[in-house]
């Protein structure tokens, strides 16, 4: 199976070659119209091409070298713009090509009923439809997206996540979803297909990372409207300069009207071409940066919203904790030894195939070497039910049970127990207050003790929550546990708040309350009961290990199923907003230097007094104008790495961040053109 595509440099040789070809294709006005500012620049380039041809025939009084050079650099300005977008798209296409290569048409084993041992019919993976039942055995590739409806298996998901560590997929829980193209390593499962061909998770990933269907976000649209408005203003200004210059020539009796070539050059240099050229690349690159972190954003809007998130809701099970509670200790009561309790717990769990039941068996083996490979021949397996809240085994004339404290006590009394160990209540309370789950174990009418089932907090999650807090994001844990257990886990995980005994409607209500208070809410979850809340949240991050409804309700999917990945998502969201703002500031600041270069040069023959504004000491009006045009063009490819990588996020108050960025990109945007235009003018002076 192919591994995840590794991070590529901004100017990888193969990507650059492909982007150069694509950039020329994007010169088609039918494609370029989506970027109105650069479409205007392309029209301006066509005009200067005409004036260059006129200069060759002697119909234009301006030097041929000047009109030709202006035309070339205006065309390069457009090409640099399309190149930036093509380069960003190319990185996505490279990743998509790797994923596409993992799609193979394999034979699936179709079943008519969800029962192991049933006869299957071979069928091509492309012929599978929603609702079909298939058998997947050890060594088989899962032919399509689906939910496990029977069995449990170890699955290698490296084809999707790039991670080599296999994961468990089993029926009846929040880890039932499987993805087409992954491989079963051990055991067998029956899968119900949940997606038709062309609609699978892999297909969606390929389409999204190619960027072909990326919609513009509201902020991006608003910025584009601003750029169009500025462009129209400068267009009107330049259009009025021509009649003004004609009138001034007649009034002053000297000089020459501003030529069409100079007017076009003036318009292109003053229009916000830098940010307009890089704007498409910034959004596409943001989605690509998330994919490098193994996160799939289903919309650009979701990434930007993540940049403004200030409340994060996290489902406890499978998100903050690993999801499967583990037996960590045996606490005997009533004078029994720990070994006696371990033996009774082992018998009560020998037929329990849940992860919790298997952990009890494992702990008994680790502590006392108690190993039972299979239930006794006469064993009657008692499965857990919501009514009894007990599970266990009847064997050898004994009835072994484990379950909730009140249920186990009631069962023991039913069998004739006359006294309950007095220390039992204290043990149960202590375990509950510690954030764990107490399971009381009995044999017939006698209670042996308590199993400590602990929710295991994911490693490093406290540090990530601390980082989120430093960014001004409040963390809220949501769980169905009782308040005592919830409080203990919340304290261990170091979240800011928690909601205990939460039903799906409670999660939904909490999100709406925060949103009504003006907060931007993000939620992570992996279960079917999380789906309504995920659909309501502004940023909904579903774990890839979660159920299909959860993944369908989300707008971001974490392939690593790491809830703290939201920190990376928030950082990328802030990077997009900051990068766009910083480059806009830089682009507008550039114009100040261009005023001193191109406007005095354009009107110098009419108003010699404007020569005092030539603070850069440029050689001639023609070299000044051409220098401004060249700088306006070359600044675009110079900023492409920044557009693709994004502005580095620095956790600091908004006021300080604004001042910092204004100093770097505002002041820097003013100084850079003075230096750049002067250097280019010196080179032109040597050549010409």
N, C-alpha and C positions, 0 to 999 in steps of 0.2 A: 504494500500500500504506500502511496506517496506521502511524504512528510509535508508539513506545513512549509510554505515558501518562506525563505529567510528574508530578513530586511535587506532592501537593495539601496545602494547609494543613489543620490539624486541624479547623477550623470553616468549611470551604468551604460557601457558601450552599446549593448543590444537595445536597451530602452531608448537611448538617444537616436539611434539609427531609425527605429520604428517611429519615434515621435517626429523626426524630420519629415518623413514621408506623410504622416498624418497631418502635420501642420500645413503642408501645401494643399492637402485635400480640404482642409477647413477654411481655405481662402474663398471657397464657393459662397457667394452672397446669401444663398439659400440656407447655409449653415451659420454664417457669421451674423445674420440678422438678430440672433438671440443675444448678441453683445452689441447693442446699438452704438456705443461709443467707438468701438473698434471698426464697426461698419462705416462710420463717418470717416475714420482714418483711411480705410481702404478706398473710399470715394476720393478723398483728398490725394491719395497716392496716384490714382488714375488721372487726376487733373494735372499733377506735376509731370506725369509721364507724357501727357499731351504737350505741356509747355517745353519739355526737353526736346521733343520732336520738332517743335516750332523753332527752337534755338538752333537745331541742326540745319534747318532750311533758311535761317537768317530772319525769320519772321518775328523773333523775340530778341530784344536788345540786351538781355542779360547774358552773362558768360555761359557757354555750353557746360563747362565743368561744374558751375554752380547749380544749374537746373538739373543736370544729370545726377549730381551727388545728392541733392535734396530728394529727388525721386527715389533713388536707391535706398536711402535711409528711411524714408517713409514706408516703403514696402517692407523693409526689414523690421520696422516697428510692428507692423501687422503680423508678420511671420513670427516674431518673438512672442507675441501674444498667443497665437494659435499653438506655438511650440510648447509654451508653459502648460496649456490645458491638455495637449496631446501627451506630454510627459507624465502628467498626473494620472491621466486615464490609462497610459501604458503600464504603469505599475500595477494597477488593478487588473488589467487584462492578463498580465503575467501570472498573477495569483489565481485568476479564474481558470487559466489554461491548465495549471497544475491540478485544480479540483476536477476539471472536466475530464482529465485523463484517468481519473479514478472511477469513472462511470463505465461499467461493463454490463453487457446483457447476459446475465447468468440464468440458470434454470432454478426456479423456485419449486418447493414441495407444497402444493396446494392441498388443503384439507377441507372436508365438508363440516366437520365438528371439531371443537376445541378439546380434543382428547388425544393423549399420547397413545400410540399403538394403532391409530386409525390409518387406513390406507390413503396414501397421498398420490396426487397426479402431477407429473412434471409440467411446468408452465414457464414461459419466458418472463423475465422480470418486467419487460415493457408491456406485457399483457395484463399485469396485475391492476386491480381497481380497488377503490375504497371498500372496506368491509370484507375483503378476501382474507381467509385464514391460511397461514403458511407455517410449516414446520422448519425450524432452523436448528441443525445439530452441530456438534463440535466440528470445527474446521470449515463450516459453511459461511459464506458471505451473506449478510442480511440483504435481501434484494430490494427493499423499499422501506420508507418511513412507516412506523407503526407503533402499537402499544403491545407489551407482553400481556397476554391474557391467561397464560398457564406456564408454570415452571420458573426457573431462575438459571441464569448462565453468566459466565465471565466473558465480557465483550472487549475486544480491542478496537478502540475508536480513533486510532492514530490517523486514519485516512481523513478524518474530519478535524480533530483537535490538534494533531501533531504530537500528542503526548503518548509515550509508549506504555505507560502504566495502564493495565486493563481495569475495567470497572464492572460492578455487578448490576445486572438488569433483571428485575423480577416482577411478577404480577402482583396486583393488589396494593400498590403503594405509589409513592411519588417518584420512584425510579423505574418506571415501567416503559418510558419512551425509548425507542431505538431508532437509529438513523441508517438509511440505506447506504451500502458501501462499507459498513463496519463488519467485523468478523467475530463470530462466536469461537471462543478458545476452548471452553469446557462446558459440559452439560448441554441440555437441549431446552428450547423454548418454543411456544406457539405464539405467533405474532398476528395481530389484526392490522391489516394495512390501513393507513389513515390518509394517504395522498395518492392521487392519480399520477401517471407519468407526466413529467413536465411541471408538476406542482410540488415536488419534493423539497425538503429543506436544502439539499445540495443545489437544486436548480435555482432556488431563491438566492442562495449565497452567491452563485456564479453571476446571476443577473445584477445583484446589488453591487458587488465589488468591481464589476466592469464599469460601473458608473453610468451606464446607458440610460437608466431610468431614474437618475437622481433628480429630485424636484428641488427647486430653489426654496430656501427657507424664508420666513417673513423678514428677518433681519437682512438677508441677502437681497430680497426684492426691494426693501426700503432703501438700502444703499445704492442699488442700481437706479432707482428713481432719482435719488440725489445726484448721481453721476450724470444721468441724462439731462437733468435740469441745469447743472453747471455747463454741460456741453452746449446746450441751447443758448445759454447766456453768452458764452465765448463766441459762438457762431454769429450771434447778433452783433456783438462787439466788432468782430473782424469784418462782417459785412458792411458795417457803418464806417469803418476806417477808409475804405476805398473812396466813397464820395467825399469824405472829409479831406482826404489827401488831395483830390482833384481840385476842390475849392481852395485849399491852402496854397497850392501851386499858383493858381491864378491870382490870389490875393498877395502872395509874397513875391511873385515874379521870379521865382527860382526853384530849383529842384525838379523832381519827377514824381508823379503819382506812385503809390505803392503798387507793385506788380502783383499779379495773381499768384505767382510762385511764393512770394514773401508772405502774402496773406494766408495762403494755405499752411505754410510753415509755422506762422504765428498761431494759427488756430490749433494745430496739432500739439504744439509745445505748451499751450495754455490749458488745453482740455485735460481732464484727469485720466490720461491714458495709462499711467503706471498701475493704478489700482484696478482700472477696468480690464487691463490685460491679465492681471494676476487673480482677479476675483473668482473665475471658474476653477482655477487650480487649487485655491485655498480650500473650498468646500469638498472637492473630490479627495484632496490629500488628507483631509480630516477623517473621512471614512476609511481611507487606507491605513492611517496611523492606528486607528482602532483595530483594524484587522490584524495588524502586526502584533497587537496585544491579545489576539485570539478572541476578539469581540466583534460580532456582526451587528452593525447598525442598520435597521430596516428603513430609516429615513434620516436625512440631514437635519430635519427639524428636531428629532430626538437628541442629537448630539449637542445642538445649540442650547436646547432647553436644559441639558445636563450642566451647562456652564453657569446657569442661574439657580441651580437647585440649592435649597437651604434646609430641607427636611428629608430625611431618608428613613423609610420604613423597611424593616427586614423581618422576614419570616424566620422563626427560630430554627425549626427542624430542617436540616439539609442546607441551611444558609449560614446561620451562626454556629450551629453544631453540625457534626458529620451526618446526622439524620438517624443513625441507628444507635439506640442506647446499648451500652455494654455493661455486663456484670463485672463489678470491680471488687466486691467483697461479700462474704457470708457473715452475718451477725446472728449467732445463736441466742435463743432464749429458753426459759423453762428448764435450765440445768443440762441442756443438750450440748454436746461438743460441736466445734466447727466442722469436724469431719462428718459427724452424723447429719448435720444440716446439709453439707455438700452432697452426701449420698442421696438424701431425700430430694434435694433440688435437681440432681442429675436425673433421677427417675421421673420427676414431674416434667422435665424438659426433654426427655429422650424422643418424644414424638412431635416436638415443637420445631417446625422448620423456619420460623421467623428469625431474623438476625439476632433479636434479643434472646430467644430460646437457644440458638446455637452458641451464643456467648456464654451462657450459663454452663453448658456442657464443656466448653473450652476451658473455663475457669476451674471447674471441678477437676479436670485433667491436669491443668498446670499446677494446682496447689497440692493435690493428693494422688495424682496418677490414676484417677478414676476414669476408666475408658470403657464405654459401651458402644459397640459399632452399630447395633440395631436394637429396636425394642424387643423384649422377650416374646416368645411365640404366643403366649396367652394374653399379651397386652391388649388392652382396649384404649385407644387413643381418644382423649377428651380434648377437642379443639376449643380454643377461646371463643367466647361469644359475648356480645354486648350485654346480654341479659344476665348471665352468671358472673361475668368478669373473672372467670377462672379458666385454667387449662391444666392438663395433667394426664395421668395414666392410671388405669386399674390393672393391677398385675399381682399374681401370687396371693390373692385374697386381700391385698392392701389397696387403698385409694390414695394416691399421691396427687396433691394439688398445689398450685401456686397462683397468686392473683392479688387483687386489691385487698387491703387489710380487712375492711368490713365484710367483704364477700367470703374471704377465707375463714374468718371467725364464725360467720353464719353457717358455713358448710361444716365446720368442726362441731359446732353445737348441734347441728342436725343429726350428726353421727353419734351424739351422746356426750360431748365435752361438757364438763361441769365447771371447769375453771380455766380461765385464760391467763397466761403468764403476765404478771403485773407490769413487767418491764417492757412489754411489747409496744404499748402506746408511745412510750418515750423513744424507743428505737425508731419507730415509724416517723415520729415527729422530727427527730434529729436528721434523718436521711432526707426528708422532704425539705426542711429548712436549708439543707446543704445543696439544694437544687437538683437532687437525684430523685429517682422513683423507687419506692419501697415495694417489693413483692414478698408477701408473706407465704411461707411454705408449711404445708401440713402433711401428715400421714395419718389417715383415718381421722380420729377425733383429737389427735395430739398436734400442737403447733410446735415446729422445730426452730423457727427463726425467720430471718428476713434476708432477702437478696437485695443488695444495693445496685440498682441499675442507674448508671450515670450517663447523662448527655455529655459527649466529649466536645469541648469547644475547639474550633479549628485553630491551628497553630498560627500565631502572628496576627490574629484578628484584633487584639487589643491595641496594638501599635497602629494599625490602619484606622481604627476608630479615633484614636488620638489625632491622627493627621486630618481626618474629616472634621473633627472639632476645631482644629486650628484654622480651617478654611471657612468656619462659620456654619457648618452643616450639623444639624441636630440629628442624632440617631435614635430611632424608636424600634424596640424589638416587639414583634407580635407573635403570640403563642397561644395555644389552647390549654396550656398547663394551668394549674391552680396558682393563685397569687404568691404563695410561699415559694414554690419551685421557680416561678417566673422571676421573682425578686432576686433569688440566689444566682440564677444564670445571668440575669442582667448585670448584677454586680461583678461577676467573674468576667463577663465579656466587656464590661465597662461601657455599656451603652448609656445614653442620657435619660431614657425613659422606656417604659414597656406597657403593653396592653395584654392582660392575662385573660384566659378563658374566652379568647376571641373567636367569634363565628365569622363566616364570610361577610355577612351584612355589617358586622362591627368594624371590620377592616375598611370596608367601603365608606362607612359613615365617618371614620377617623380621617381618611384622605380628604373627603369633602369639607370637613371642618377646617383642616389646615388650608385648603385651597380658598375657602371663603374668607379666611384670615389674610389672604394675600401671599401665601407661601407657594413656592414651586416645590412640588412633592415628587420624590423618586421612590420607587419600591422595587425590591428584589424578592423573588419567590420562585418556587418550583412545583407547587402542587396544584391540583385542579381547583381546590378551594381558594387559591390565590388569584385565579383568573379574573373574577369581577373587579378586584382591587387593582390588579395590573392594568386592566382596560381603562380605569378611571385615572390612574396616576399620570402626571406629566411626562415622566421618564419611567418606563417599565422595563426592568432588566430580568429576563427569565434565565434560569439555569438550564444549560443544555441537558443536564441529567433529569430535568423535570418532565412533567406530563405534557402531552400534546396541547391541551387547552391552555396551559400556562404559556407555552411558547407562542401560540397563535395570538394571545392577548397582548403580548409584549411588543415593544418597538425596538428593543435591543436584546440580543441573546449572547450570553457569555459561554463560550465553548468549553472553558475550563471549569465552569460551575464554581467560581470563587466569588462570593458576595462582596468581598472587599475590592474587587475589580472596579466597583463604582468610582473609587478614587481616581483610577486611570481614566474612566469615562468622563468624569467631571473635569479633569485636567485637560483632556483633549477638547472638550466643549469650550472651556475658557481660552484655550490656545487659539481656537478658530475665531472667537469673538475678538480677542486681543490682536491677533495677527491682522485681521481685517481692519480693525481700528487703527493699528499702528501704520500699516501701509497706506491707508487713506490719509492719515496725518502727514506722512512722508511725501505722498504724491502732491498734496495741496501746497505743502511748504516749498516744494521744488519750484513752483511757479514764481516765487518771489525773486529768485536769482535769474530766472528766465526773463522777467520784466526788464532787468538791468542789461540783459544781453541783446534781446531781440527787438524790443520796442524802440530804443534809441537808434538802433541800426536801421530799422524800417523807415524812420522819419527824419534821419540825420540830414539828408539832402535838402529838406524843406526847412527844418529848424536846426541849424548848426549848434544852437545853444544846448541841445540835448546831448552833445558830446561830453558834457560834464557828468552825465550819468554813466559813462563808460568807466565805472570804477575798477573793472577788471583789466582795463588797458588792452582790449581786443584789437587785433590787427586792422580789420576793415569791416564794413557793414556785412559784406558777403560771408566772410569767415566767422563773424559773430553769429549770424543766423544759422549757418551750417553747423557750427559747434553746438548750438542749442538743440538742433534737430538730432545730431548724432548722440549727444548725451541723453536726450529723451528716449532714444531707441535702446542704447546699450544698458541703461539702468534696469530694464525689464529682465533680461537674462541674468543679470547680477543678483537680482532679488528672488529668482526662482527657487534657490535652495531654502531661503527663509519661508517662502510661501508653502513649500512642500513639508518642511520640518516643523514650522510653526514657531511662534514666539515662545520663549521659555517662560513657563508659569512660575511666578514667585508669590508664595503666600504672604500677603501684606494687605493692610487696609486699602480700600478703594481710592482714597484721596492720595495716599503716597504712590500707589500704582499709577494713577493718572499723571502726577507730577513727574514720576520717573520716565514714563513713556513719552511725555511731551518734550522732556529734555533730550532723550535719545533720538526719537523719530521726528519731533518737531524742529528742534534746533539743528539736529543732524540733517534733516531734509532741506534746511536753508543753506547750510555750509557746503554740503556735498556738491551741489551744482556749481557753486562759485569755483571750487577747486577743479571739478571735472571739466567744465566748459573752458576754463582758462588753459588747462593742459591740452585739450583737443585743439584749441585755437593755435597754440604754439606749434603743434604738429602740422596743422594745415598751413601755417605761415612758412614752415620749412619746405613743405611739398610744393606749394603754389608759388 
